[in-house]
Amino acid sequence: MTCTDCHDPHNSTNPFNLKGVSVKATCTRCHMEYQGPFVYEHADVTEDCTNCHKPHGSPNDNLLQVAQPFLCMQCHAGHHGQLSTQGT
């Protein structure tokens, strides 16, 4: 990969000079399997891939911002060993 796979150095109308109209549009040019729509779509996936991924490199698997399970736990509480208090 090179910079110009995602960035257009002559495009001054788009933030970060991306080739797509948004970050997600730029990413799904190559990663079409994540374009959607999906029946059970995660909200962050519909907004911006960089909510979870670092496109310029990461020491974590799949270029994740933070290693699993800590990435998900930043927004989602753990579910193991918790008792439900709904309906009481």
PDB file of N, CA, C and O in Angstrom:
ATOM      1  N   MET A   1       0.835  -1.180   0.000  1.00  0.00           N
ATOM      2  CA  MET A   1       0.000   0.000   0.000  1.00  0.00           C
ATOM      3  C   MET A   1       0.880   1.243   0.000  1.00  0.00           C
ATOM      4  O   MET A   1       1.982   1.258   0.549  1.00  0.00           O
ATOM      5  N   THR A   2       0.363   2.262  -0.623  1.00  0.00           N
ATOM      6  CA  THR A   2       1.029   3.563  -0.604  1.00  0.00           C
ATOM      7  C   THR A   2       0.032   4.618  -0.146  1.00  0.00           C
ATOM      8  O   THR A   2      -1.169   4.355  -0.079  1.00  0.00           O
ATOM      9  N   CYS A   3       0.519   5.791   0.162  1.00  0.00           N
ATOM     10  CA  CYS A   3      -0.339   6.882   0.635  1.00  0.00           C
ATOM     11  C   CYS A   3      -1.460   7.187  -0.351  1.00  0.00           C
ATOM     12  O   CYS A   3      -2.591   7.466   0.049  1.00  0.00           O
ATOM     13  N   THR A   4      -1.142   7.132  -1.635  1.00  0.00           N
ATOM     14  CA  THR A   4      -2.121   7.508  -2.654  1.00  0.00           C
ATOM     15  C   THR A   4      -3.195   6.451  -2.892  1.00  0.00           C
ATOM     16  O   THR A   4      -4.105   6.674  -3.690  1.00  0.00           O
ATOM     17  N   ASP A   5      -3.108   5.310  -2.219  1.00  0.00           N
ATOM     18  CA  ASP A   5      -4.211   4.343  -2.284  1.00  0.00           C
ATOM     19  C   ASP A   5      -5.452   4.920  -1.604  1.00  0.00           C
ATOM     20  O   ASP A   5      -6.576   4.631  -2.014  1.00  0.00           O
ATOM     21  N   CYS A   6      -5.252   5.727  -0.575  1.00  0.00           N
ATOM     22  CA  CYS A   6      -6.364   6.304   0.185  1.00  0.00           C
ATOM     23  C   CYS A   6      -6.440   7.824   0.060  1.00  0.00           C
ATOM     24  O   CYS A   6      -7.523   8.403   0.153  1.00  0.00           O
ATOM     25  N   HIS A   7      -5.295   8.468  -0.151  1.00  0.00           N
ATOM     26  CA  HIS A   7      -5.227   9.923  -0.171  1.00  0.00           C
ATOM     27  C   HIS A   7      -4.963  10.452  -1.576  1.00  0.00           C
ATOM     28  O   HIS A   7      -4.214   9.859  -2.352  1.00  0.00           O
ATOM     29  N   ASP A   8      -5.600  11.585  -1.887  1.00  0.00           N
ATOM     30  CA  ASP A   8      -5.375  12.293  -3.143  1.00  0.00           C
ATOM     31  C   ASP A   8      -4.640  13.590  -2.807  1.00  0.00           C
ATOM     32  O   ASP A   8      -5.242  14.495  -2.230  1.00  0.00           O
ATOM     33  N   PRO A   9      -3.375  13.701  -3.146  1.00  0.00           N
ATOM     34  CA  PRO A   9      -2.605  14.885  -2.762  1.00  0.00           C
ATOM     35  C   PRO A   9      -3.110  16.181  -3.393  1.00  0.00           C
ATOM     36  O   PRO A   9      -2.723  17.265  -2.954  1.00  0.00           O
ATOM     37  N   HIS A  10      -3.959  16.093  -4.404  1.00  0.00           N
ATOM     38  CA  HIS A  10      -4.457  17.287  -5.086  1.00  0.00           C
ATOM     39  C   HIS A  10      -5.896  17.617  -4.712  1.00  0.00           C
ATOM     40  O   HIS A  10      -6.480  18.528  -5.299  1.00  0.00           O
ATOM     41  N   ASN A  11      -6.482  16.909  -3.757  1.00  0.00           N
ATOM     42  CA  ASN A  11      -7.874  17.114  -3.353  1.00  0.00           C
ATOM     43  C   ASN A  11      -7.891  18.015  -2.128  1.00  0.00           C
ATOM     44  O   ASN A  11      -7.528  17.576  -1.036  1.00  0.00           O
ATOM     45  N   SER A  12      -8.299  19.245  -2.286  1.00  0.00           N
ATOM     46  CA  SER A  12      -8.342  20.163  -1.151  1.00  0.00           C
ATOM     47  C   SER A  12      -9.747  20.328  -0.593  1.00  0.00           C
ATOM     48  O   SER A  12      -9.938  21.083   0.360  1.00  0.00           O
ATOM     49  N   THR A  13     -10.740  19.641  -1.158  1.00  0.00           N
ATOM     50  CA  THR A  13     -12.119  19.796  -0.708  1.00  0.00           C
ATOM     51  C   THR A  13     -12.509  18.773   0.352  1.00  0.00           C
ATOM     52  O   THR A  13     -13.562  18.908   0.975  1.00  0.00           O
ATOM     53  N   ASN A  14     -11.694  17.766   0.566  1.00  0.00           N
ATOM     54  CA  ASN A  14     -12.018  16.678   1.485  1.00  0.00           C
ATOM     55  C   ASN A  14     -11.022  16.696   2.647  1.00  0.00           C
ATOM     56  O   ASN A  14      -9.818  16.815   2.422  1.00  0.00           O
ATOM     57  N   PRO A  15     -11.511  16.577   3.890  1.00  0.00           N
ATOM     58  CA  PRO A  15     -10.568  16.520   5.014  1.00  0.00           C
ATOM     59  C   PRO A  15      -9.584  15.366   4.830  1.00  0.00           C
ATOM     60  O   PRO A  15      -9.972  14.282   4.395  1.00  0.00           O
ATOM     61  N   PHE A  16      -8.353  15.592   5.149  1.00  0.00           N
ATOM     62  CA  PHE A  16      -7.278  14.594   5.028  1.00  0.00           C
ATOM     63  C   PHE A  16      -7.018  14.185   3.583  1.00  0.00           C
ATOM     64  O   PHE A  16      -6.279  13.232   3.337  1.00  0.00           O
ATOM     65  N   ASN A  17      -7.614  14.890   2.624  1.00  0.00           N
ATOM     66  CA  ASN A  17      -7.429  14.579   1.193  1.00  0.00           C
ATOM     67  C   ASN A  17      -7.754  13.127   0.862  1.00  0.00           C
ATOM     68  O   ASN A  17      -7.041  12.488   0.088  1.00  0.00           O
ATOM     69  N   LEU A  18      -8.822  12.611   1.446  1.00  0.00           N
ATOM     70  CA  LEU A  18      -9.220  11.230   1.190  1.00  0.00           C
ATOM     71  C   LEU A  18      -9.811  11.083  -0.199  1.00  0.00           C
ATOM     72  O   LEU A  18     -10.375  12.029  -0.750  1.00  0.00           O
ATOM     73  N   LYS A  19      -9.680   9.895  -0.758  1.00  0.00           N
ATOM     74  CA  LYS A  19     -10.245   9.624  -2.087  1.00  0.00           C
ATOM     75  C   LYS A  19     -11.750   9.393  -2.021  1.00  0.00           C
ATOM     76  O   LYS A  19     -12.441   9.597  -3.020  1.00  0.00           O
ATOM     77  N   GLY A  20     -12.274   8.973  -0.872  1.00  0.00           N
ATOM     78  CA  GLY A  20     -13.705   8.790  -0.706  1.00  0.00           C
ATOM     79  C   GLY A  20     -14.335  10.027  -0.092  1.00  0.00           C
ATOM     80  O   GLY A  20     -13.628  10.929   0.356  1.00  0.00           O
ATOM     81  N   VAL A  21     -15.664  10.075  -0.071  1.00  0.00           N
ATOM     82  CA  VAL A  21     -16.357  11.228   0.506  1.00  0.00           C
ATOM     83  C   VAL A  21     -16.323  11.208   2.029  1.00  0.00           C
ATOM     84  O   VAL A  21     -16.619  12.216   2.670  1.00  0.00           O
ATOM     85  N   SER A  22     -15.960  10.058   2.616  1.00  0.00           N
ATOM     86  CA  SER A  22     -15.839   9.921   4.067  1.00  0.00           C
ATOM     87  C   SER A  22     -14.761   8.882   4.355  1.00  0.00           C
ATOM     88  O   SER A  22     -14.252   8.229   3.444  1.00  0.00           O
ATOM     89  N   VAL A  23     -14.423   8.740   5.630  1.00  0.00           N
ATOM     90  CA  VAL A  23     -13.435   7.724   6.006  1.00  0.00           C
ATOM     91  C   VAL A  23     -13.963   6.344   5.639  1.00  0.00           C
ATOM     92  O   VAL A  23     -13.239   5.538   5.054  1.00  0.00           O
ATOM     93  N   LYS A  24     -15.224   6.065   5.981  1.00  0.00           N
ATOM     94  CA  LYS A  24     -15.785   4.742   5.678  1.00  0.00           C
ATOM     95  C   LYS A  24     -15.818   4.483   4.173  1.00  0.00           C
ATOM     96  O   LYS A  24     -15.523   3.373   3.730  1.00  0.00           O
ATOM     97  N   ALA A  25     -16.171   5.490   3.390  1.00  0.00           N
ATOM     98  CA  ALA A  25     -16.200   5.320   1.936  1.00  0.00           C
ATOM     99  C   ALA A  25     -14.806   5.035   1.390  1.00  0.00           C
ATOM    100  O   ALA A  25     -14.650   4.263   0.443  1.00  0.00           O
ATOM    101  N   THR A  26     -13.812   5.650   1.979  1.00  0.00           N
ATOM    102  CA  THR A  26     -12.434   5.399   1.545  1.00  0.00           C
ATOM    103  C   THR A  26     -12.023   3.974   1.884  1.00  0.00           C
ATOM    104  O   THR A  26     -11.431   3.289   1.050  1.00  0.00           O
ATOM    105  N   CYS A  27     -12.329   3.515   3.097  1.00  0.00           N
ATOM    106  CA  CYS A  27     -11.947   2.166   3.529  1.00  0.00           C
ATOM    107  C   CYS A  27     -12.664   1.088   2.719  1.00  0.00           C
ATOM    108  O   CYS A  27     -12.062   0.081   2.347  1.00  0.00           O
ATOM    109  N   THR A  28     -13.948   1.302   2.450  1.00  0.00           N
ATOM    110  CA  THR A  28     -14.733   0.269   1.762  1.00  0.00           C
ATOM    111  C   THR A  28     -14.463   0.226   0.264  1.00  0.00           C
ATOM    112  O   THR A  28     -15.029  -0.617  -0.432  1.00  0.00           O
ATOM    113  N   ARG A  29     -13.628   1.097  -0.242  1.00  0.00           N
ATOM    114  CA  ARG A  29     -13.193   0.969  -1.638  1.00  0.00           C
ATOM    115  C   ARG A  29     -12.451  -0.345  -1.814  1.00  0.00           C
ATOM    116  O   ARG A  29     -12.580  -0.991  -2.853  1.00  0.00           O
ATOM    117  N   CYS A  30     -11.677  -0.750  -0.818  1.00  0.00           N
ATOM    118  CA  CYS A  30     -10.943  -2.024  -0.870  1.00  0.00           C
ATOM    119  C   CYS A  30     -11.600  -3.090   0.001  1.00  0.00           C
ATOM    120  O   CYS A  30     -11.583  -4.271  -0.347  1.00  0.00           O
ATOM    121  N   HIS A  31     -12.172  -2.687   1.119  1.00  0.00           N
ATOM    122  CA  HIS A  31     -12.793  -3.620   2.064  1.00  0.00           C
ATOM    123  C   HIS A  31     -14.310  -3.620   1.858  1.00  0.00           C
ATOM    124  O   HIS A  31     -15.062  -3.238   2.755  1.00  0.00           O
ATOM    125  N   MET A  32     -14.749  -4.043   0.692  1.00  0.00           N
ATOM    126  CA  MET A  32     -16.160  -3.996   0.327  1.00  0.00           C
ATOM    127  C   MET A  32     -17.049  -4.869   1.215  1.00  0.00           C
ATOM    128  O   MET A  32     -18.246  -4.615   1.349  1.00  0.00           O
ATOM    129  N   GLU A  33     -16.455  -5.895   1.818  1.00  0.00           N
ATOM    130  CA  GLU A  33     -17.256  -6.787   2.661  1.00  0.00           C
ATOM    131  C   GLU A  33     -17.784  -6.089   3.915  1.00  0.00           C
ATOM    132  O   GLU A  33     -18.657  -6.622   4.599  1.00  0.00           O
ATOM    133  N   TYR A  34     -17.254  -4.891   4.220  1.00  0.00           N
ATOM    134  CA  TYR A  34     -17.699  -4.141   5.399  1.00  0.00           C
ATOM    135  C   TYR A  34     -18.580  -2.956   5.036  1.00  0.00           C
ATOM    136  O   TYR A  34     -18.866  -2.109   5.882  1.00  0.00           O
ATOM    137  N   GLN A  35     -19.004  -2.895   3.802  1.00  0.00           N
ATOM    138  CA  GLN A  35     -19.784  -1.758   3.327  1.00  0.00           C
ATOM    139  C   GLN A  35     -21.210  -1.767   3.865  1.00  0.00           C
ATOM    140  O   GLN A  35     -21.755  -0.709   4.181  1.00  0.00           O
ATOM    141  N   GLY A  36     -21.820  -2.944   3.974  1.00  0.00           N
ATOM    142  CA  GLY A  36     -23.193  -3.015   4.474  1.00  0.00           C
ATOM    143  C   GLY A  36     -24.178  -2.673   3.375  1.00  0.00           C
ATOM    144  O   GLY A  36     -23.793  -2.560   2.211  1.00  0.00           O
ATOM    145  N   PRO A  37     -25.414  -2.509   3.719  1.00  0.00           N
ATOM    146  CA  PRO A  37     -25.991  -2.546   5.067  1.00  0.00           C
ATOM    147  C   PRO A  37     -26.102  -3.974   5.589  1.00  0.00           C
ATOM    148  O   PRO A  37     -26.204  -4.933   4.823  1.00  0.00           O
ATOM    149  N   PHE A  38     -26.080  -4.086   6.909  1.00  0.00           N
ATOM    150  CA  PHE A  38     -26.190  -5.368   7.580  1.00  0.00           C
ATOM    151  C   PHE A  38     -27.426  -5.363   8.469  1.00  0.00           C
ATOM    152  O   PHE A  38     -27.869  -4.304   8.913  1.00  0.00           O
ATOM    153  N   VAL A  39     -27.975  -6.526   8.727  1.00  0.00           N
ATOM    154  CA  VAL A  39     -29.167  -6.629   9.575  1.00  0.00           C
ATOM    155  C   VAL A  39     -28.853  -6.153  10.992  1.00  0.00           C
ATOM    156  O   VAL A  39     -29.589  -5.336  11.546  1.00  0.00           O
ATOM    157  N   TYR A  40     -27.774  -6.652  11.578  1.00  0.00           N
ATOM    158  CA  TYR A  40     -27.376  -6.258  12.927  1.00  0.00           C
ATOM    159  C   TYR A  40     -26.056  -5.499  12.829  1.00  0.00           C
ATOM    160  O   TYR A  40     -24.982  -6.068  13.020  1.00  0.00           O
ATOM    161  N   GLU A  41     -26.156  -4.220  12.532  1.00  0.00           N
ATOM    162  CA  GLU A  41     -24.962  -3.422  12.271  1.00  0.00           C
ATOM    163  C   GLU A  41     -24.531  -2.688  13.537  1.00  0.00           C
ATOM    164  O   GLU A  41     -25.351  -2.072  14.218  1.00  0.00           O
ATOM    165  N   HIS A  42     -23.252  -2.760  13.842  1.00  0.00           N
ATOM    166  CA  HIS A  42     -22.685  -2.062  14.985  1.00  0.00           C
ATOM    167  C   HIS A  42     -22.614  -0.582  14.645  1.00  0.00           C
ATOM    168  O   HIS A  42     -22.154  -0.226  13.561  1.00  0.00           O
ATOM    169  N   ALA A  43     -23.055   0.280  15.538  1.00  0.00           N
ATOM    170  CA  ALA A  43     -23.140   1.717  15.260  1.00  0.00           C
ATOM    171  C   ALA A  43     -21.807   2.313  14.836  1.00  0.00           C
ATOM    172  O   ALA A  43     -21.768   3.130  13.915  1.00  0.00           O
ATOM    173  N   ASP A  44     -20.714   1.924  15.484  1.00  0.00           N
ATOM    174  CA  ASP A  44     -19.413   2.485  15.122  1.00  0.00           C
ATOM    175  C   ASP A  44     -19.012   2.137  13.699  1.00  0.00           C
ATOM    176  O   ASP A  44     -18.322   2.917  13.043  1.00  0.00           O
ATOM    177  N   VAL A  45     -19.430   0.990  13.218  1.00  0.00           N
ATOM    178  CA  VAL A  45     -19.080   0.568  11.864  1.00  0.00           C
ATOM    179  C   VAL A  45     -19.778   1.457  10.841  1.00  0.00           C
ATOM    180  O   VAL A  45     -19.220   1.717   9.775  1.00  0.00           O
ATOM    181  N   THR A  46     -20.969   1.922  11.139  1.00  0.00           N
ATOM    182  CA  THR A  46     -21.690   2.779  10.195  1.00  0.00           C
ATOM    183  C   THR A  46     -21.127   4.185  10.173  1.00  0.00           C
ATOM    184  O   THR A  46     -21.313   4.900   9.189  1.00  0.00           O
ATOM    185  N   GLU A  47     -20.439   4.605  11.233  1.00  0.00           N
ATOM    186  CA  GLU A  47     -19.938   5.969  11.322  1.00  0.00           C
ATOM    187  C   GLU A  47     -18.548   6.127  10.715  1.00  0.00           C
ATOM    188  O   GLU A  47     -18.368   6.823   9.716  1.00  0.00           O
ATOM    189  N   ASP A  48     -17.574   5.475  11.331  1.00  0.00           N
ATOM    190  CA  ASP A  48     -16.186   5.746  10.970  1.00  0.00           C
ATOM    191  C   ASP A  48     -15.326   4.561  11.392  1.00  0.00           C
ATOM    192  O   ASP A  48     -15.320   4.185  12.564  1.00  0.00           O
ATOM    193  N   CYS A  49     -14.613   3.982  10.462  1.00  0.00           N
ATOM    194  CA  CYS A  49     -13.761   2.831  10.746  1.00  0.00           C
ATOM    195  C   CYS A  49     -12.673   3.155  11.765  1.00  0.00           C
ATOM    196  O   CYS A  49     -12.226   2.282  12.509  1.00  0.00           O
ATOM    197  N   THR A  50     -12.246   4.432  11.791  1.00  0.00           N
ATOM    198  CA  THR A  50     -11.160   4.807  12.695  1.00  0.00           C
ATOM    199  C   THR A  50     -11.603   4.932  14.144  1.00  0.00           C
ATOM    200  O   THR A  50     -10.785   5.249  15.007  1.00  0.00           O
ATOM    201  N   ASN A  51     -12.885   4.688  14.435  1.00  0.00           N
ATOM    202  CA  ASN A  51     -13.310   4.599  15.833  1.00  0.00           C
ATOM    203  C   ASN A  51     -12.613   3.423  16.509  1.00  0.00           C
ATOM    204  O   ASN A  51     -12.348   3.466  17.710  1.00  0.00           O
ATOM    205  N   CYS A  52     -12.317   2.384  15.752  1.00  0.00           N
ATOM    206  CA  CYS A  52     -11.684   1.178  16.299  1.00  0.00           C
ATOM    207  C   CYS A  52     -10.325   0.871  15.661  1.00  0.00           C
ATOM    208  O   CYS A  52      -9.482   0.234  16.294  1.00  0.00           O
ATOM    209  N   HIS A  53     -10.102   1.308  14.432  1.00  0.00           N
ATOM    210  CA  HIS A  53      -8.899   0.938  13.688  1.00  0.00           C
ATOM    211  C   HIS A  53      -7.979   2.130  13.454  1.00  0.00           C
ATOM    212  O   HIS A  53      -8.431   3.270  13.345  1.00  0.00           O
ATOM    213  N   LYS A  54      -6.678   1.849  13.378  1.00  0.00           N
ATOM    214  CA  LYS A  54      -5.671   2.856  13.035  1.00  0.00           C
ATOM    215  C   LYS A  54      -5.175   2.557  11.623  1.00  0.00           C
ATOM    216  O   LYS A  54      -4.390   1.626  11.440  1.00  0.00           O
ATOM    217  N   PRO A  55      -5.605   3.310  10.635  1.00  0.00           N
ATOM    218  CA  PRO A  55      -5.244   2.986   9.262  1.00  0.00           C
ATOM    219  C   PRO A  55      -3.758   3.136   8.950  1.00  0.00           C
ATOM    220  O   PRO A  55      -3.281   2.586   7.957  1.00  0.00           O
ATOM    221  N   HIS A  56      -3.027   3.861   9.770  1.00  0.00           N
ATOM    222  CA  HIS A  56      -1.601   4.069   9.505  1.00  0.00           C
ATOM    223  C   HIS A  56      -0.708   3.134  10.301  1.00  0.00           C
ATOM    224  O   HIS A  56       0.505   3.335  10.362  1.00  0.00           O
ATOM    225  N   GLY A  57      -1.302   2.106  10.915  1.00  0.00           N
ATOM    226  CA  GLY A  57      -0.508   1.097  11.590  1.00  0.00           C
ATOM    227  C   GLY A  57      -0.801   0.991  13.067  1.00  0.00           C
ATOM    228  O   GLY A  57      -1.155   1.973  13.720  1.00  0.00           O
ATOM    229  N   SER A  58      -0.649  -0.224  13.590  1.00  0.00           N
ATOM    230  CA  SER A  58      -0.896  -0.511  14.999  1.00  0.00           C
ATOM    231  C   SER A  58      -0.191  -1.810  15.346  1.00  0.00           C
ATOM    232  O   SER A  58      -0.075  -2.697  14.501  1.00  0.00           O
ATOM    233  N   PRO A  59       0.282  -1.931  16.579  1.00  0.00           N
ATOM    234  CA  PRO A  59       0.886  -3.202  16.978  1.00  0.00           C
ATOM    235  C   PRO A  59      -0.155  -4.276  17.279  1.00  0.00           C
ATOM    236  O   PRO A  59       0.199  -5.432  17.511  1.00  0.00           O
ATOM    237  N   ASN A  60      -1.436  -3.906  17.277  1.00  0.00           N
ATOM    238  CA  ASN A  60      -2.515  -4.849  17.579  1.00  0.00           C
ATOM    239  C   ASN A  60      -3.020  -5.534  16.315  1.00  0.00           C
ATOM    240  O   ASN A  60      -2.837  -5.023  15.210  1.00  0.00           O
ATOM    241  N   ASP A  61      -3.657  -6.694  16.482  1.00  0.00           N
ATOM    242  CA  ASP A  61      -4.245  -7.416  15.353  1.00  0.00           C
ATOM    243  C   ASP A  61      -5.251  -6.537  14.624  1.00  0.00           C
ATOM    244  O   ASP A  61      -5.944  -5.736  15.250  1.00  0.00           O
ATOM    245  N   ASN A  62      -5.334  -6.680  13.329  1.00  0.00           N
ATOM    246  CA  ASN A  62      -6.294  -5.985  12.471  1.00  0.00           C
ATOM    247  C   ASN A  62      -6.228  -4.466  12.597  1.00  0.00           C
ATOM    248  O   ASN A  62      -7.227  -3.779  12.383  1.00  0.00           O
ATOM    249  N   LEU A  63      -5.049  -3.937  12.946  1.00  0.00           N
ATOM    250  CA  LEU A  63      -4.838  -2.496  13.088  1.00  0.00           C
ATOM    251  C   LEU A  63      -5.785  -1.860  14.109  1.00  0.00           C
ATOM    252  O   LEU A  63      -6.175  -0.702  13.953  1.00  0.00           O
ATOM    253  N   LEU A  64      -6.151  -2.598  15.140  1.00  0.00           N
ATOM    254  CA  LEU A  64      -7.050  -2.061  16.158  1.00  0.00           C
ATOM    255  C   LEU A  64      -6.347  -0.994  16.986  1.00  0.00           C
ATOM    256  O   LEU A  64      -5.137  -1.058  17.202  1.00  0.00           O
ATOM    257  N   GLN A  65      -7.126  -0.004  17.452  1.00  0.00           N
ATOM    258  CA  GLN A  65      -6.598   1.067  18.301  1.00  0.00           C
ATOM    259  C   GLN A  65      -6.036   0.503  19.599  1.00  0.00           C
ATOM    260  O   GLN A  65      -4.966   0.911  20.052  1.00  0.00           O
ATOM    261  N   VAL A  66      -6.773  -0.447  20.198  1.00  0.00           N
ATOM    262  CA  VAL A  66      -6.415  -1.067  21.475  1.00  0.00           C
ATOM    263  C   VAL A  66      -6.639  -2.567  21.325  1.00  0.00           C
ATOM    264  O   VAL A  66      -7.528  -2.989  20.586  1.00  0.00           O
ATOM    265  N   ALA A  67      -5.851  -3.365  22.010  1.00  0.00           N
ATOM    266  CA  ALA A  67      -5.992  -4.820  21.913  1.00  0.00           C
ATOM    267  C   ALA A  67      -7.334  -5.286  22.489  1.00  0.00           C
ATOM    268  O   ALA A  67      -7.906  -4.649  23.374  1.00  0.00           O
ATOM    269  N   GLN A  68      -7.817  -6.409  21.961  1.00  0.00           N
ATOM    270  CA  GLN A  68      -9.035  -7.043  22.478  1.00  0.00           C
ATOM    271  C   GLN A  68      -8.741  -7.695  23.814  1.00  0.00           C
ATOM    272  O   GLN A  68      -7.612  -8.154  23.985  1.00  0.00           O
ATOM    273  N   PRO A  69      -9.619  -7.779  24.751  1.00  0.00           N
ATOM    274  CA  PRO A  69     -11.006  -7.315  24.742  1.00  0.00           C
ATOM    275  C   PRO A  69     -11.151  -5.864  25.185  1.00  0.00           C
ATOM    276  O   PRO A  69     -12.270  -5.367  25.312  1.00  0.00           O
ATOM    277  N   PHE A  70     -10.044  -5.184  25.420  1.00  0.00           N
ATOM    278  CA  PHE A  70     -10.080  -3.839  25.985  1.00  0.00           C
ATOM    279  C   PHE A  70     -10.727  -2.819  25.057  1.00  0.00           C
ATOM    280  O   PHE A  70     -11.312  -1.845  25.531  1.00  0.00           O
ATOM    281  N   LEU A  71     -10.635  -3.019  23.755  1.00  0.00           N
ATOM    282  CA  LEU A  71     -11.258  -2.097  22.815  1.00  0.00           C
ATOM    283  C   LEU A  71     -12.770  -2.052  23.022  1.00  0.00           C
ATOM    284  O   LEU A  71     -13.352  -0.975  23.143  1.00  0.00           O
ATOM    285  N   CYS A  72     -13.394  -3.210  23.062  1.00  0.00           N
ATOM    286  CA  CYS A  72     -14.850  -3.282  23.241  1.00  0.00           C
ATOM    287  C   CYS A  72     -15.264  -2.801  24.626  1.00  0.00           C
ATOM    288  O   CYS A  72     -16.320  -2.191  24.789  1.00  0.00           O
ATOM    289  N   MET A  73     -14.436  -3.075  25.612  1.00  0.00           N
ATOM    290  CA  MET A  73     -14.778  -2.712  26.995  1.00  0.00           C
ATOM    291  C   MET A  73     -14.729  -1.202  27.228  1.00  0.00           C
ATOM    292  O   MET A  73     -15.227  -0.726  28.248  1.00  0.00           O
ATOM    293  N   GLN A  74     -14.148  -0.455  26.320  1.00  0.00           N
ATOM    294  CA  GLN A  74     -14.155   1.001  26.459  1.00  0.00           C
ATOM    295  C   GLN A  74     -15.570   1.562  26.358  1.00  0.00           C
ATOM    296  O   GLN A  74     -15.876   2.582  26.975  1.00  0.00           O
ATOM    297  N   CYS A  75     -16.422   0.913  25.594  1.00  0.00           N
ATOM    298  CA  CYS A  75     -17.806   1.367  25.427  1.00  0.00           C
ATOM    299  C   CYS A  75     -18.826   0.408  26.031  1.00  0.00           C
ATOM    300  O   CYS A  75     -19.898   0.833  26.462  1.00  0.00           O
ATOM    301  N   HIS A  76     -18.497  -0.882  26.065  1.00  0.00           N
ATOM    302  CA  HIS A  76     -19.437  -1.896  26.526  1.00  0.00           C
ATOM    303  C   HIS A  76     -18.976  -2.486  27.850  1.00  0.00           C
ATOM    304  O   HIS A  76     -17.821  -2.889  27.987  1.00  0.00           O
ATOM    305  N   ALA A  77     -19.877  -2.537  28.823  1.00  0.00           N
ATOM    306  CA  ALA A  77     -19.553  -3.153  30.110  1.00  0.00           C
ATOM    307  C   ALA A  77     -19.431  -4.659  29.929  1.00  0.00           C
ATOM    308  O   ALA A  77     -20.039  -5.237  29.028  1.00  0.00           O
ATOM    309  N   GLY A  78     -18.650  -5.280  30.782  1.00  0.00           N
ATOM    310  CA  GLY A  78     -18.524  -6.734  30.732  1.00  0.00           C
ATOM    311  C   GLY A  78     -19.839  -7.399  31.068  1.00  0.00           C
ATOM    312  O   GLY A  78     -20.643  -6.839  31.812  1.00  0.00           O
ATOM    313  N   HIS A  79     -20.070  -8.575  30.537  1.00  0.00           N
ATOM    314  CA  HIS A  79     -21.340  -9.277  30.743  1.00  0.00           C
ATOM    315  C   HIS A  79     -21.185 -10.518  31.608  1.00  0.00           C
ATOM    316  O   HIS A  79     -22.186 -11.142  31.960  1.00  0.00           O
ATOM    317  N   HIS A  80     -19.982 -10.886  31.953  1.00  0.00           N
ATOM    318  CA  HIS A  80     -19.759 -12.117  32.695  1.00  0.00           C
ATOM    319  C   HIS A  80     -19.945 -11.883  34.196  1.00  0.00           C
ATOM    320  O   HIS A  80     -19.343 -10.973  34.766  1.00  0.00           O
ATOM    321  N   GLY A  81     -20.777 -12.704  34.829  1.00  0.00           N
ATOM    322  CA  GLY A  81     -20.949 -12.659  36.266  1.00  0.00           C
ATOM    323  C   GLY A  81     -21.824 -11.532  36.770  1.00  0.00           C
ATOM    324  O   GLY A  81     -21.879 -11.297  37.977  1.00  0.00           O
ATOM    325  N   GLN A  82     -22.509 -10.827  35.886  1.00  0.00           N
ATOM    326  CA  GLN A  82     -23.390  -9.749  36.311  1.00  0.00           C
ATOM    327  C   GLN A  82     -24.823 -10.271  36.399  1.00  0.00           C
ATOM    328  O   GLN A  82     -25.274 -11.030  35.540  1.00  0.00           O
ATOM    329  N   LEU A  83     -25.525  -9.856  37.438  1.00  0.00           N
ATOM    330  CA  LEU A  83     -26.926 -10.214  37.586  1.00  0.00           C
ATOM    331  C   LEU A  83     -27.783  -9.132  36.981  1.00  0.00           C
ATOM    332  O   LEU A  83     -27.483  -7.947  37.124  1.00  0.00           O
ATOM    333  N   SER A  84     -28.836  -9.518  36.313  1.00  0.00           N
ATOM    334  CA  SER A  84     -29.742  -8.562  35.725  1.00  0.00           C
ATOM    335  C   SER A  84     -30.680  -8.014  36.784  1.00  0.00           C
ATOM    336  O   SER A  84     -31.222  -8.766  37.594  1.00  0.00           O
ATOM    337  N   THR A  85     -30.871  -6.696  36.775  1.00  0.00           N
ATOM    338  CA  THR A  85     -31.796  -6.068  37.731  1.00  0.00           C
ATOM    339  C   THR A  85     -33.045  -5.588  37.031  1.00  0.00           C
ATOM    340  O   THR A  85     -33.863  -4.906  37.648  1.00  0.00           O
ATOM    341  N   GLN A  86     -33.222  -5.917  35.777  1.00  0.00           N
ATOM    342  CA  GLN A  86     -34.405  -5.487  35.041  1.00  0.00           C
ATOM    343  C   GLN A  86     -35.605  -6.285  35.511  1.00  0.00           C
ATOM    344  O   GLN A  86     -35.514  -7.485  35.771  1.00  0.00           O
ATOM    345  N   GLY A  87     -36.738  -5.591  35.616  1.00  0.00           N
ATOM    346  CA  GLY A  87     -37.977  -6.247  35.986  1.00  0.00           C
ATOM    347  C   GLY A  87     -38.145  -6.447  37.473  1.00  0.00           C
ATOM    348  O   GLY A  87     -39.084  -7.118  37.902  1.00  0.00           O
ATOM    349  N   THR A  88     -37.251  -5.875  38.276  1.00  0.00           N
ATOM    350  CA  THR A  88     -37.409  -6.010  39.730  1.00  0.00           C
ATOM    351  C   THR A  88     -37.747  -4.689  40.348  1.00  0.00           C
ATOM    352  O   THR A  88     -37.918  -4.601  41.564  1.00  0.00           O
TER     353      THR A  88
END
